[in-house]
Amino acid sequence: MSHTSHAHRPGGPTLPAGTVDTSLLPLVLVGLPGSGKTTVARLLATALGVQVTDTDAEIRRRARMTIPEIFAAEGEKGFRDRETRALRAVLTGEAAAQGVVALGGGAVLREENRRLLRGHTVVHLSASPATAAAHVATAPAGRW
């Protein structure tokens, strides 16, 4: 009789162990704002039994400000600099992500960020303009 171990997170689906090729981690989700990166990252991480990291949440945590507050205080360049530092930490730092990463919608516009993504598994999520607009319109205050 054989025994199959499973990856499992409370409340999430159970998958057979070995389902996740760890050489593909971290799995980085990119796409326009409202394309569902954060939601898909949470669902995928739960299903795979791995951690989820949201770079926008990491930026908010480090800055102790909302994203609109960062833009107001530091402008877009200040925010993008913070975004690059967060991405570098998530991908190459001491506690580099080993799960699913939801990357901010505009992060791929910066060449330095695209260089950081090279060699990682990157998945582009798309959504219709109407769906993306609806997601952005209903997002919690301070998220964008």
C-alpha positions as CSV (number, residue, x, y, z in Angstrom):
1,M,0.0,0.0,0.0
2,S,1.4,3.4,-1.0
3,H,1.0,6.6,0.9
4,T,0.6,10.0,-0.9
5,S,1.5,13.1,1.0
6,H,-0.3,16.3,0.2
7,A,0.3,20.1,0.3
8,H,-2.5,21.7,2.3
9,R,-3.4,25.0,3.8
10,P,-6.4,25.2,6.1
11,G,-9.5,26.1,4.1
12,G,-7.8,25.5,0.8
13,P,-7.8,22.6,-1.7
14,T,-5.4,19.8,-1.2
15,L,-2.9,18.9,-3.9
16,P,-0.5,15.9,-4.0
17,A,3.0,16.6,-2.8
18,G,5.4,17.2,-5.6
19,T,2.7,19.0,-7.6
20,V,4.8,22.2,-7.3
21,D,8.1,22.2,-9.1
22,T,10.0,24.4,-6.6
23,S,12.5,25.4,-9.3
24,L,9.7,27.5,-10.8
25,L,9.2,29.4,-7.5
26,P,8.7,32.2,-6.9
27,L,5.9,32.5,-9.4
28,V,5.5,36.2,-10.2
29,L,2.1,37.5,-11.4
30,V,2.1,40.7,-13.5
31,G,-0.7,42.6,-15.3
32,L,-2.5,45.9,-15.3
33,P,-4.2,47.2,-12.2
34,G,-7.4,45.4,-11.7
35,S,-6.4,42.3,-13.6
36,G,-6.7,40.1,-10.4
37,K,-3.0,39.7,-9.5
38,T,-3.6,39.8,-5.7
39,T,-6.7,37.6,-5.8
40,V,-5.1,35.0,-8.1
41,A,-1.9,35.1,-6.1
42,R,-3.8,34.3,-2.9
43,L,-5.9,31.5,-4.4
44,L,-2.9,30.0,-6.2
45,A,-0.7,30.1,-3.1
46,T,-3.4,28.5,-1.0
47,A,-3.9,25.8,-3.6
48,L,-0.1,25.1,-3.9
49,G,0.5,25.4,-0.1
50,V,3.1,28.1,-0.5
51,Q,3.4,31.7,0.7
52,V,2.0,34.7,-1.0
53,T,3.7,38.1,-1.3
54,D,2.1,41.2,-2.6
55,T,4.6,43.9,-3.5
56,D,2.1,46.7,-3.1
57,A,1.3,45.5,0.4
58,E,5.0,45.2,1.1
59,I,5.5,48.8,0.0
60,R,2.6,50.0,2.2
61,R,4.0,48.1,5.2
62,R,7.5,49.5,4.8
63,A,6.4,53.1,4.1
64,R,3.6,53.0,6.8
65,M,1.6,54.9,4.2
66,T,-1.0,54.1,1.6
67,I,0.0,54.2,-2.0
68,P,-1.9,57.5,-2.6
69,E,-0.1,59.0,0.4
70,I,3.3,57.8,-1.1
71,F,2.4,59.4,-4.5
72,A,1.3,62.6,-2.7
73,A,4.5,62.8,-0.6
74,E,7.1,61.5,-3.0
75,G,5.6,61.5,-6.5
76,E,5.6,58.6,-8.9
77,K,9.4,58.4,-9.0
78,G,9.5,58.0,-5.2
79,F,6.8,55.3,-5.4
80,R,8.6,53.5,-8.3
81,D,11.9,53.6,-6.4
82,R,10.2,52.0,-3.4
83,E,8.6,49.4,-5.7
84,T,12.0,48.5,-7.1
85,R,13.5,48.1,-3.6
86,A,10.6,45.9,-2.6
87,L,10.9,43.8,-5.7
88,R,14.6,43.3,-5.2
89,A,14.1,42.3,-1.6
90,V,11.3,39.9,-2.5
91,L,13.3,38.2,-5.3
92,T,16.9,38.4,-4.1
93,G,16.9,39.4,-0.4
94,E,17.6,37.3,2.7
95,A,14.0,36.3,3.0
96,A,13.3,36.0,-0.8
97,A,9.9,34.8,-1.7
98,Q,9.5,31.0,-2.3
99,G,5.8,31.1,-3.3
100,V,3.6,33.4,-5.4
101,V,4.3,37.1,-5.8
102,A,1.7,39.6,-7.0
103,L,3.6,42.5,-8.6
104,G,2.2,46.0,-8.8
105,G,0.6,46.9,-12.1
106,G,3.2,49.4,-13.3
107,A,6.3,47.7,-12.1
108,V,7.2,46.1,-15.4
109,L,7.5,49.6,-17.0
110,R,10.9,50.1,-15.3
111,E,13.8,48.4,-17.0
112,E,15.5,47.7,-13.7
113,N,12.5,45.7,-12.6
114,R,12.4,43.8,-15.8
115,R,16.0,42.8,-15.3
116,L,15.2,41.6,-11.8
117,L,12.4,39.4,-13.2
118,R,14.7,37.7,-15.7
119,G,15.2,34.1,-14.8
120,H,12.0,33.9,-12.8
121,T,8.7,32.4,-13.7
122,V,6.5,35.3,-14.8
123,V,2.8,35.0,-15.6
124,H,0.9,37.8,-17.2
125,L,-2.8,38.1,-16.2
126,S,-5.2,40.0,-18.4
127,A,-8.7,41.3,-17.9
128,S,-11.1,43.2,-20.1
129,P,-11.0,47.0,-19.6
130,A,-14.5,46.8,-18.1
131,T,-13.5,44.1,-15.6
132,A,-10.2,45.9,-14.6
133,A,-12.1,49.1,-14.1
134,A,-14.7,47.4,-12.0
135,H,-12.0,45.9,-9.8
136,V,-10.2,49.2,-9.4
137,A,-13.4,51.0,-8.6
138,T,-14.3,48.6,-5.8
139,A,-10.8,48.2,-4.3
140,P,-10.4,49.2,-0.6
141,A,-9.3,52.8,0.0
142,G,-5.6,53.3,-0.1
143,R,-4.9,50.3,-2.2
144,W,-4.2,52.1,-5.4
